[in-house]
Amino acid sequence: MSLIGQVEVVNLSVTEASRILETRLKDGWLRDPKVAAELVKGRPYYILGEVNKPGEYPFVSGLTVMNAIASAGDFTYRADKFRILVKSSDSPNEREVELTPTTAVRPGDTIRIRERFF
C-alpha cells in the first residue's frame, strides 16, 4: 500500500487483516480509517461424493454449498440432499451440516455429499 508499505496478512482472517490495516493507517496518516477487505480468490475447495462432477474448484468470495453443488453438476440421483459433510482445512474432522441456501464454504474446505439410504 502506498501510504503504509507492504503488509503481510498470511494466515489471517479478512477481519484481522482489516484491523491491522486500520491500525497502520492510524499511525500518522488518517484520524479514523475504515478499511473494508474482501477475499477475491483463495485456496480451492473440493467436492466429493454424490455429485455429477466431483473435484477441485476455485474459491470465490461469497461461495455457498448450494453454489458449489451447482458448479459440480448438481446431485446424482443417489445423493442425500439434506445433510452434507464438511471438513475445514484447519480441522482434522468432518462435521455434518444441514444444507441451506446460506451454508458458507471457506477456502480449502472439502465438501462430501453422502449417499442417501432409502
N, C-alpha and C positions, 0 to 999 in steps of 0.2 A: 504494500500500500504506500502511496507516495508520501503521506504525512508521517507515518509511523514505521515504515520499513517492512521487512518481511516478518510475518507472524506465523509460527508453526502451530498447527492445530491437529496434528496427527493424534488419533485415538481419543479425540474429544467429541462430545456431542455438539450439535449445532447450537444449542443454548449456551453451552460452556464457551464455545468459540466466540459467540456474540458478546458475552460478558467480558472476555479478555480484550476484544477489540474496543469495546466501550471504555474499559479501564485505560488502555493505552492512549486512546484519543483524549481522555480527560486530562492526562498528564501534560498540560501545557498547550493543548491545541483547541479544544472545544469545552464549553461550560457543562452542557448536559447532553452528551451524544446519545443517540438511539440507533442501535445497529440491528438491522433485520438481515438474517442469513438464511440461506436455503441450500440444501444439498441438491446439486443438479445431477450429478452422476456419482454413483457409489459402486461398491463391490456388487457383482452379480448375485442374483438369488437363484435357487434351484427348486424345481418342482418335479416330484416323483409320484409314481403310483398310477391311479386310475384316471389319467388324463390322456388325450389323444397324442400329444407331442411332449413327453417329459424331457427335461433337460435343463440347461443353464440359460438364463435370460438376463438382459441388462436391467439394472435397477434404475428407476426414475422416481423423482420426488412425488410423494402422494400416492404411491402404489398401494393397492389393497389386494387382498387374497382373491377377490372376485375378478379384478383386472388380471392377476397372474394366471388364474384358471382360463380366462378368455384367451390370453396370449398362448397358452399351451393347447389350444384347440378344443377347449371345453372338456367336460367329464366324459368318461366312457359309460356305457350302459350299466356297468357293474359298480359304479362309484357310490360311496356314501356321501351324499350331498349336504349333510347337516353338520357333521363333526369331522374336523381335519386335525392333523398333527403338524406342529411347527417346531423346528429346532433352530434356535438362535445361534449365531456364530460364537457367542460368548458363554454358551451353556452346553454341558455335555448331554443333557436330556431333552427329549421331545416333550412338548406339552400339548394336551388336547385343547382345541379351541372350537367354539361354536362359529359356524360360518355365517357372518353377517356382512352387509354391504360396506361396513366401515372397519372391518378387521384389517389392520395395517400390516404391511410387510416391511421389514428392515433390511438394509444391505447385508448380504451374507446368509440370510435365512434359508432354511431348507423346508419346503412345504411338502407334506406327504398326504396324498389322498388315498384313503383306505377303501378296500372293497366292502360293499355292504353285505350284510348277512340277512337273508330273507326272513 
